[in-house]
Amino acid sequence: MITVSGADFTKSFGKYRTLAHKQPVSVTSYGKEDLVVVDAEEFKRLKARDREALFAWDLKTSDIDALSKDDIPEAAKQFDNEME
C-alpha cells in the first residue's frame, strides 16, 4: 500500500488515481491515516462480502483449514459459557 499526505494526494491526484487501480493508496492527515483509496471493482468486491453470512456447510475446505489453524485469543474464553 502506498501512503501519501493529503496535500500530495491533492496536488498529484491523477498520479494517485492511476496507482489506486493497482494497489490501495492510504491518504494521511496530520500524519495519521485518514482514508484509503481503492479501485472501484475492489470496493465492490469488498462490499459484496461486507455482511455475507455463511452456514458451516457452505464453507470451503480452504476456509475450514484456515479456521482450524487460527489460535483463539485468551480474551475470548469469557464467551465460552455462551456455547452451553
C-alpha positions in Angstrom: 0.0 0.0 0.0 1.2 3.4 -0.9 1.0 6.1 1.8 0.8 9.8 0.8 -0.1 13.0 2.6 -3.4 14.7 1.9 -1.5 17.7 0.4 0.5 15.5 -2.0 -2.7 13.5 -2.9 -4.5 16.7 -3.8 -1.5 18.0 -5.8 -1.0 14.8 -7.7 -4.5 13.4 -7.8 -4.1 11.9 -11.3 -1.0 10.0 -10.4 -2.5 8.5 -7.3 -5.8 7.7 -9.0 -3.8 5.6 -11.5 -1.9 3.9 -8.7 -5.1 3.1 -6.9 -6.1 0.9 -9.8 -3.2 -1.3 -8.9 -3.0 -1.1 -5.1 -4.6 0.8 -2.3 -3.4 4.4 -1.6 -3.5 5.5 2.0 -4.0 9.2 2.5 -2.8 10.8 5.7 -3.9 13.9 7.5 -1.6 15.4 10.1 0.5 12.2 10.0 -2.5 9.8 10.7 -4.2 7.6 8.2 -7.4 9.3 7.2 -8.7 7.4 4.2 -7.8 4.7 1.7 -8.5 5.0 -2.0 -9.1 1.7 -3.8 -10.2 0.7 -7.3 -14.0 0.7 -7.8 -14.0 -3.1 -8.6 -12.1 -3.8 -5.4 -14.5 -1.7 -3.4 -17.5 -3.6 -4.9 -15.8 -6.9 -4.2 -15.3 -5.9 -0.5 -18.8 -4.5 -0.1 -20.3 -7.7 -1.6 -18.7 -9.6 1.3 -19.5 -7.0 3.9 -22.4 -8.8 5.5 -22.1 -12.2 4.0 -23.2 -14.8 6.4 -22.4 -18.5 5.7 -23.6 -21.7 7.2 -20.9 -24.1 8.3 -21.7 -26.4 5.4 -21.2 -23.5 2.9 -17.5 -23.0 4.0 -14.8 -24.0 1.5 -12.2 -26.5 2.6 -9.6 -23.7 2.5 -11.7 -21.6 4.9 -12.1 -24.6 7.3 -8.3 -25.2 7.2 -7.6 -21.5 7.9 -10.0 -21.5 10.8 -8.6 -24.7 12.3 -5.1 -23.2 12.3 -6.1 -20.0 13.9 -5.4 -19.5 17.6 -8.2 -18.4 19.8 -7.2 -15.4 21.9 -7.3 -15.9 25.7 -9.7 -12.9 26.0 -12.3 -15.0 24.0 -12.6 -17.5 26.8 -15.0 -15.2 28.6 -17.6 -16.2 25.9 -17.3 -19.9 26.4 -20.4 -20.0 28.5 -22.5 -18.9 25.5 -22.0 -22.3 24.0 -23.9 -24.0 26.8 
